[in-house]
Amino acid sequence: MSAPESVIEIGSTGVRLLIAEFTSERKQNILDRSTNPISLGRDVFTTGSISQETQNQLIQILLRYREQLLGWGITPEQTNCFATSAFRNARNKDPVLDRILVQVGFRVNTIDGIEENKLMYLAVSECIKDQPIDFKKDDTVILVVGGSTTEMMMISNGKMAGVHSLRLGTVRIEEQMKSRINSYDDIQRYIQESINNTKGSLESELNLNEVNNFIAVGHDVTLAALLIGKPISTFLWEIEKEDFSKFVNEIQNYSIDECIARFKISYSEAENFQVSLLIYNMFIHLTKVQKIIVPETNIRNGFLLSQFSNNNEELQLEFTEQITASAKNLLRKYHGDENHADCVKMIATKIYDALKDELALDEYAKTLLQTAAILHDIGVFIRYDDHNLHSHYIIRNSEIFGLSKKDITIVSEIAKYHKGSSMPQDEDFFSMLPRSDRMTILKLTAILRIADAMDRGHIQKFSDFSIKIQKNVMYLQTKNSQNTVLEKIAMSEKSGMFESIFGYKVILL
């Protein structure tokens, strides 16, 4: 067994602690867990800020968790803490984060919807890996309904087809519907309209009528599975679609007190139970699946797995493949040149590997380079002239599975400067980034410029080439006999940045 690992999640409706250890087979052995309700999401959705009362409550919960953790020999510095949608949208999040650090000792990071999707994907994959549910063959939807957002992942033939963080959560709906009649029909109509607004985008990425697996994740749907579902394994259930719809319709007329009495759940659980299941039900009916798969897992399990995966090459490779698949799907959406993208990605990767010892960057930086290589020309969809600027805009405002907002910023900056003579350091925005991010952008942009020049004609003349570094020169030699005059001209225009950063003159042979 490994040493105990811990994570605290500060969500819209509760603060949750998980302590676990990993076996040699990467199985999680749960040692301890706690959940405390909190009205953080309601504060933020009504006033935009976390109230003093909620802050005090949060501090008290975290102080209790600190004592609980110390009992396991885990200090605040060793504890991973993250906050989700409601917290990151709070106007006063920075003072609250500082207060937590000063008074409790926990350093809390806010994560975005894309990071939540990544962690949940990890958790779900681990939970179902020994079950007859095959991401590699079947089209799959993974849906997670929270207090603030609904997170959705769509997988086609084992590859990530789309990820969405939808502004549709139980607390958000409750607050927005408060001034209305708030009947079952009203809420249903509101949810349906919200789904209709995004349905077109979803269908452009995956044909929902052909989905084979619908995986519903979350505390509320797990409660439903315990009540009306059938166990498949220790932490996995299935619910018949018809039974689920019947149950959802039946409970909509129950009061909160009736839900508490009938289902033996707490007040905080009963508060969001009906609306949460209604959202699941309406998304399920976008598909033709007859059964719903419900794994008992959560984002905290995924977070601990992500820490474990940092030293797991197999998991890292899987993530890289899913990031690449998500980027390729975005490129297809904007009708990009996939052959050129694949070629530039291959060339950039080969140059990165050749310079690995002097780059002072990790393997994840290579993933960012590969993503930028796939998407660098995506802006051509808008207009060829200044397409690098349009690429920057599209990437900056898109969701790519596995990439945080920081990662997307880096990728968008690399794409922005892959063309032309302008340099990132000429921009005020660039100077505001951390030094490590600035160097990552500069190095990866320089490599991408070289790779793009080598496929200037978009006909893959350098699909097979060798790299030789001698003294201060990097020789790139194609193994085919095609004329490379166009590529040599492009290289003379685009290699200056590479030479200034790495000290190598680039010569095409």
N, C-alpha and C positions, 0 to 999 in steps of 0.2 A: 504493500500500500504506500501511496505517496503521503506527504504531509498534508494536513487539512487545508483546504482552500475555502475562502469565504467571499460572498458577494451580497451587497445590499442594493435593492432596486427601489427608487423613489418614484412611484407612479402617480397617476391622476387620482386614484381612489384608495391607494394603500402603500404602506412601506413594508417591504418584504425582505427577510434575511434567509440565506441559504448557506449552510456549511457542509462540505462534502470532501471526500477523498477519492482518488482514482486508483483503480486496480491496474495491473500490468496490461490488461486487455482494454484499457481506456473506459471501463465501466465506472459509473459514478455510484459511490456508496454514500447515501445521505446520512449525515451525522446529526444534524439539527436544523430546524427551520422555524421561522416565526412570521406572522402577518399581523399588521395593525392597520385598521382603516384610517383614512385621513381625507379631508375635503379639499385637497390642494387644487384639483381640477376645477371644482365648483368656484373656488376663489378666482382663479385665473380667467375662467370663461365669463364671469360676471363683472369683475372689476379690472382685470388685466394684471393684477398683482397678487402675491401671497400675503394674506392678512397676518397681522401680528399674532392673533390667536392661533392660527394654523402654524406659524413659525414656532411658537412656543410648544405646541403639541409635537411638531416634528423633532425639535431638539430633545424633548423628553423621551420620545420613542428611540431616537438614536443613542441617547445615553444608556437606556436599558440594553440595547443591542451591544453597545461597547462592553458592558459588564458581562453579557452572555458570551461574547467573543473571547474576552480575557479568560473566562473559564476553560476555554479550549486552547489557551496559550497563544491566541491570535491578537496582535496589537492593531490599533487603528491604522497604522502605516502599512500593515500587511493586508488590510481589507480593501477589496475592490468595491467602489460605490459609483453608481450611475443613476441619472435621472432621465425620464423620458419626456414626452411631448408637452404636457402641461407646464412642467418646470422650465423647460427651455424657452417657452413662450411668455414667461412671466417677466414683466418690466423690471422687477426688483430682484431678479435671480442672482446677480453678482453679489449684492450685499448679503443675501441669504446664504449663498455658498460660502462666503467669507465667515459669516457667523457660525456655520456648522464646523468649519475648519478650526476656528479659534476656540469655540466652546466644547466641541466634542472630539476634534482631532481627525475627522474623516475628510479626505479630499474627494469631492464629488465631481464627476465628469458628466456633462449633458451629452446625450447621444441623439442622433437624428433618426428619422424613419428608416433610412437605408441601412443604418447600422443595426436597428432593431430587426429588420428582415434577415440580415446576415446571421445574427445570433439565433433567431428562431429557426432558420433553415438548418443550422447545425444541430439544434436540439431535436427537431423533428427527424432529421436524417438518422441520428443516433438511435432514436426511440423505435424506428420502424425497420432498421437495417436487417434484422433477422426475420422479418415478416414477408409474406407474399405480396408486397406492394413494391412495384419496380418503377422508379423514376426513369430508368434508362429506356424503358419501352413505352410507358403509358404517359399520356398528357395528364398533368396534375395541377390542381389549384390548392394552395395553402392559404387559409384565411384566419386572421387573428383580430378579434374585436376587442378594443380597449375603451377606456373612459374618454379619451380624446380623439383617437384615430382608429381606423380599420386598416390593417396591413395586409396586403395581398401579394402573393407570389404565384407566378404562372410558369409551369415547366413543360417543355415539349421535347420528347425524345431524349430526356435526361439533361437537357440544356435549359438554362434560364431564359424564358421568352419575354418576361416582363415583371417588373416590380412596381408597386404603387403604395403610397402612403396617403390614404383617403381621409379627408376631414369629416369623418363620420364615426362618432363614438357615443357611448351611452350618456355620459355626463354632458357632453356638448349638445346632444339632442334634447336632453331634459331642460337645459338652460334656454335653448333657443325656442322651445315649445311652451315655456312657462306661461307666457302671456296669452296663449291660444287655448282653445277648448281642451286640447290635450287628450282627446279620445283615442281609442285604438286605431280607428280609421284615419284620424289626423296624422298620427305618428307613422303609420304605414305609408300614407301618401307622401309624407316628407322624405322617408327613407327611399321610396320608389323613385321620386324625382331626383334625389341625389345619385342613385345608381344609374338612372337614365343619362345623367350628365356625363358620366364617365364610361358608359357601356361601349360606345364607339371606339374609344381608345383601347379598351380591354380586348375587344373583338379584333382589332387590327394586329394584335400580338399573338392571340391564341383563339382558335375556334372553340368557344365555350360549349357548343353542342357536342363536341367530340371529346370532352374531358372524361377520363376514366376514373380518376380518384379525386374526391373532394375531402381534404383534410382540414378539420376545424380544430383550432387550438385556443385554449383559454379556460379560465376557471369556471365561467358560467356554463359553457358547453360540456365541460367535464362533469359538472353536477348533473346536467341533463342525461349524460351517458350513464352515470351511476343509477339514475332513476328509471330510464327506459331502454338503455342500450344492452348489448351483449358483449361480454369480455372476449377478446381475441387472445390476449396475453396479460401479464401482470400490469402493464401500464398502457394498454391499448384496448379500445372499444370500437364497436361499430353500431350505428343506429340506422334502422330502416328510414328512408326519406319520408315515407307516408306516416310512420309513427311519430317522427320528429315534427312534421307539419301539424299533425293533430294535437300534439302536446303543446306546441307554441300557441296555436289558436285558443286552446282551452285555458291556458294560464293568463291570457291577456285581460280577462275580467276579474282576476284575483287582486285583492288589495295586498299591500306589503305584509300586513299582519297575517293574512291567509297564506301567503307564500312561506312565511316563517313557520307557521303551524303545520302546514301540509308537508313541507320538504325538509323540516328540521335544519334550517339554515339561519345564519345570523342576520341581523338587520342590514348590515353593510352589504352582505351577499344578496339579500332580497331586493335592495334598492335598484339595482341595475339588471336584475335577472331577466325580466320580461323583454325589455328593449334590446338587450344583448342578443337573446335567442331569436328575436324577430329579425335583426340584421342578418344573422347567420342564415336564417330560413329564406330570406329574400334573395341572397346571393346564391344559395344552393339551387334555387329555382331558375337561375340563369343557365343551369346545366341540365343534362338528362341523367345524371347519376341516380342510382336507386339506393345507395348506402353512403353514409357519412362515416369517415374514419376519424376517431378522436383519440389522440395520444395524450397521456398525462405528462406533459412536460411544459416548460416555460422558458422565458428569455433568460432567467438566471442560470438554468442548466446550460443553455447555449453559451452564456458568458464564460462559465467555468471551462466548458469544452474548448472555447476559443483560446483560453490561456494555455490549455494542454496542447492545442494544435500548433502553437508557435514552434514547438519542437517535433512536430509530426509531419514528415515530408508528404505522406499520402494525402492528408487533409489539406495541406497547403496547395498541393497540385490540383485537388478537386476545386478549391476555391478559385484558383487562377483560371481554371477552365470555365467556371461559371461566370466569372467577371468578363472573360473574353466573349463568352456566348451572349451575355447581356449587351455588351458593346456592339457585337456583330448584328444583333437584332435591332438596335437603335440605328445602325448604319442602313440596314435594309428598309427601315421605316422611311428614311429620307433618300432612298434609291441611290445609295452610294456605290462606287466601283469596288466591289469586293475583291477582285483579283489584284488590283493595285494595293488595296489595304493589306491583304495577306502578304504580298511581296514586301512591302515596306516594313511590316511587322517582322518578317523573317530576317530581313537585312539588319534592322535596328537591333534585334535580339542577338544576332551573330557579332555585331560590333560591340555591344554591351559585354558579351561574354569574353571577347578578346581583350577588353580593357578592364575586366573585373578587378584585377589586383590593384589598380591605381584609381578606380572610381571612388572608393570609400563610400559605396552605397550598398544597401542590402538587396535581397531577392525581391522584396516587395516593390522597390523602386523599378525593377525590371518589369513588373506587372503594370505599373503606371505608364512606363514607356510603351509597352505593347498596346495598352488601351488607347494612348494618344496616337499611335501609329495607325490603328484601325479607324479612328475618328477624325484624323487631321483634315481630311477633305470634305467632311460631311456638310460644310457650309455651302458647297457648290449647289446644293438643292435650292438655295435662295438666290444666289448669283455667283458667277465665277469670279468676277472682279471683287477683290477684297474678301475672298471666300474664307480666308483664315479668321477674319473678324466674325463672320457669320458662324463658323465652326465653334469659336470661343463662346458665342452666345448660346448656341444650341446645347453644347456640352454643359455649360454652367447652369442651365435651366432644365436639365434632364436627370432622371434617376437611373443609375447604373448599379446593378446588384453588387454588393460587397464593397463599394466605395463610399467613404464618408464624404461629407461636404468639403472637408479639407482636401481629400484625395481628388475630388472632382475639380476643385479650384486649380490644383497642380496640373491635372490633365488638360484643362481648358487653357491654361497659360502656355503650356507646351505647344498645343495646337495653334494658338494665336500667333506664335513667333516662328512657326516652322517655315514661313514664307516671308520674303522681303528682306530688307536690310535693317529694320528696326530691331532694337535689343530690349529684352525685358527690363534691364536696369535703368532704362530711360523713363519708365513709368513710375509715378508716385506710389501707386498701389503696390508695386513690386517691393519697394523699400520698406513697406509696412509689414511684410511677411517675416517670419523667423528666419535667421540666417541659414539654418539647415534646409528649409523649404526653398529658399532662393538658390542655393547651390544645386539642389535636386533639379529645379526647373532649368537652370543654365546648362547643366551637364546633359540632361535628357533632350533638351531642345537642340543642342549641338549635334547629338547623335541622330535625331530625327531628320534634321536638315540634310545630313549626308545620305541617309537611307532614302529620303524622298528624291534627292538628286539622282540616285542610282536607278530609279524607275521613272525618269522624267517623261518618257514617252508612253507610260502605262502599258508596256508590252513585255515586261518582265525579262529584259535582257540579262539581268544579274540574278536570275533565279538560282543559279549555281555559280558560286564564286569562292575565292580563297582570300584570306587576310594575312599579310606579312608585315611585321613592324621591324624596321631597321633604323637605328639611331633616332632621328627626329622625323621619320617618314612612315606613313601607313599606306602600304600598297594594297589596292583592291583589284583583283584580276578575275575577269569573267572566264568561264570555261567554254563559252560558245564563240562562234566566229562572227557574230553580228557586229555591224558598225556601231560604235559607241560615241560618235562625235557629239550628239545631242546631250548625252549624259555628262560628257567631259565639260561642255559649256556650262551646264547646270551646276556641276561641282565647283567650277571656278567662281561661280556666283555665290555659292552657299557654304563653302568650306571655311571661310574666314573665322566664324565663331568657334568652330571645332579646333582650329589651329591655336586661337588665342587662349582657349580654356585648357586644352590637353597638351599643347606644344607640338602637335604632329601636323606636318603638311600632308595632305591627302592626294594621292595620285591614282588615277584609274588606268589600268593596263588592259 
